[in-house]
């Protein structure tokens, strides 16, 4: 089974985090949630999340995907964490998937993972002037450029998760998970 790491920082966007966790697990992807600090994580709107483990406990593990939920100040906490930056750089160098949604593409840009790539993010969260080596397409809900995947925000979280499922498990699995969500009638 493919594996995914979702780091959880205080102030993360709970809708994005929970959507990613839920949908990836529906697709039989082994998801590990890891808090930056021990204990519960209070998300941006007060929802309390209990991670599977801490980031320190998984630093030496390999994952097929590392995916960052956005939200503020959650994305800022991720960007300021040297462990997260090192994990993303190692992931990218190994040719494995790195993904981020909402404000979290700024973390990928800060880590150098978006250099020479096209990406999207929550409008206004990532200043193109700060990252001239990145092409931003904020009209797209989800952008896949090689092994890097980005998305705009809470409203695109389901599309983002489904795209990640397709990349890790194939189109048939994505379609099966999507059918179960009853997003469309018929």
C-alpha positions in Angstrom: 0.0 0.0 0.0 1.2 3.5 -0.8 2.1 5.7 2.2 1.5 9.3 3.0 2.7 11.7 5.7 0.5 14.6 6.7 2.3 17.0 9.1 -0.2 18.8 11.4 0.7 22.3 12.7 -1.2 24.4 15.1 -3.5 26.7 13.1 -3.8 24.3 10.1 -6.9 24.4 8.0 -9.0 21.5 9.5 -11.3 21.1 6.4 -8.2 20.4 4.3 -6.4 18.2 6.8 -9.4 16.0 7.5 -10.5 15.8 3.9 -7.0 14.6 2.9 -6.8 12.1 5.8 -10.3 10.7 5.1 -10.1 10.4 1.3 -6.6 9.0 1.2 -7.5 6.4 3.8 -10.6 5.5 1.7 -8.2 4.7 -1.1 -6.2 2.3 1.0 -3.3 4.6 1.3 -1.5 4.3 4.7 -1.8 7.8 6.1 0.4 8.9 9.0 -0.5 12.2 10.7 2.4 13.8 12.6 2.1 16.8 14.9 5.1 19.2 15.0 4.9 19.1 18.8 3.6 16.4 21.2 -0.1 16.6 22.1 -3.3 17.6 20.4 -3.2 20.1 17.5 -5.7 23.0 17.6 -6.6 23.9 14.0 -7.5 27.3 12.6 -11.1 27.2 13.7 -10.7 25.6 17.0 -11.1 21.9 16.0 -8.8 19.8 18.0 -6.9 17.1 16.0 -5.1 14.2 17.5 -2.2 13.1 15.3 -1.1 9.5 15.0 2.5 10.4 16.1 4.9 13.2 16.3 7.1 14.5 13.4 10.3 13.5 15.4 9.1 9.9 15.4 8.9 9.7 11.6 11.8 11.7 10.5 13.7 8.6 9.3 10.8 7.0 7.5 10.2 7.1 3.8 6.7 8.0 2.4 5.4 7.9 -1.2 3.7 11.3 -0.5 4.2 14.2 1.9 1.2 16.5 1.8 0.8 19.7 3.7 -2.6 21.1 4.7 -2.7 24.9 4.5 -4.4 27.4 6.8 -2.8 30.2 8.8 -0.8 30.2 10.9 -0.4 26.5 10.3 1.5 26.9 7.0 3.7 29.5 8.6 4.6 27.0 11.4 5.4 24.4 8.8 7.6 26.8 6.9 9.5 27.8 10.0 10.2 24.1 11.0 13.6 23.0 9.7 12.5 19.3 10.0 9.6 19.9 7.6 11.9 21.7 5.1 14.5 18.9 5.3 11.8 16.2 4.8 10.4 18.0 1.7 13.9 18.5 0.2 14.7 14.8 0.7 11.3 13.8 -0.7 11.8 15.9 -3.8 15.4 14.8 -4.4 14.2 11.2 -4.2 11.6 11.8 -6.9 8.7 11.1 -4.6 5.5 13.2 -4.4 5.3 16.4 -2.4 2.0 18.3 -2.3 0.5 21.3 -0.6 -2.8 23.2 -0.5 -4.0 26.7 0.3 -1.2 28.7 2.0 1.1 25.6 2.2 2.6 25.9 -1.3 4.6 28.7 0.2 6.3 26.0 2.3 7.2 24.0 -0.9 8.5 27.3 -2.5 10.6 28.1 0.6 12.1 24.6 0.5 13.0 25.0 -3.2 10.6 22.2 -4.3 8.7 24.6 -6.6 11.8 25.9 -8.4 11.1 25.7 -12.2 7.6 24.4 -11.5 4.0 25.6 -12.1 1.9 25.8 -9.0 -1.3 27.2 -7.5 -2.2 28.4 -4.0 -4.8 30.3 -2.1 -5.0 33.7 -3.8 -2.7 36.2 -2.2 -0.9 33.7 0.1 2.2 33.2 -2.0 3.6 36.3 -3.5 4.9 35.6 -7.0 7.5 38.4 -6.6 9.0 36.4 -3.6 9.4 33.3 -5.8 10.2 34.4 -9.4 11.5 30.9 -10.1 7.9 29.6 -9.8 5.1 30.0 -12.3 1.8 30.5 -10.6 -1.5 29.5 -12.1 -4.1 30.5 -9.5 -7.0 29.9 -11.9 -6.4 26.1 -11.7 -8.0 24.3 -8.7 -5.2 21.6 -8.8 -1.8 21.7 -10.5 0.4 18.7 -11.1 3.9 19.4 -12.3 6.0 16.2 -12.2 6.0 14.9 -8.6 4.7 18.2 -7.2 1.0 18.8 -6.6 -0.6 22.0 -5.4 -4.1 23.2 -4.8 -6.0 26.4 -4.0 -7.8 26.0 -0.7 -10.7 24.5 1.3 -13.1 24.5 -1.7 -10.7 22.4 -3.8 -9.6 20.0 -1.0 -11.7 17.1 -2.3 -10.4 17.6 -5.9 -6.9 17.8 -4.5 -7.2 14.6 -2.5 -8.8 12.7 -5.5 -5.9 13.8 -7.7 -3.4 12.5 -5.1 -5.4 9.2 -5.0 -5.2 8.9 -8.8 -1.4 9.5 -8.8 -0.8 6.9 -6.0 -3.5 4.3 -6.7 -4.6 4.9 -10.3 -7.7 6.2 -12.0 -10.0 3.3 -11.1 -9.4 3.7 -7.4 -10.0 7.5 -7.7 -13.3 6.8 -9.5 -14.4 4.3 -6.9 -13.6 6.7 -4.0 -15.4 9.5 -5.8 -18.5 7.4 -6.5 -18.8 6.7 -2.8 -18.8 10.4 -2.1 -21.9 10.9 -4.2 -20.5 14.1 -5.7 -22.6 13.6 -8.8 -25.9 11.9 -9.2 -26.2 9.0 -11.7 
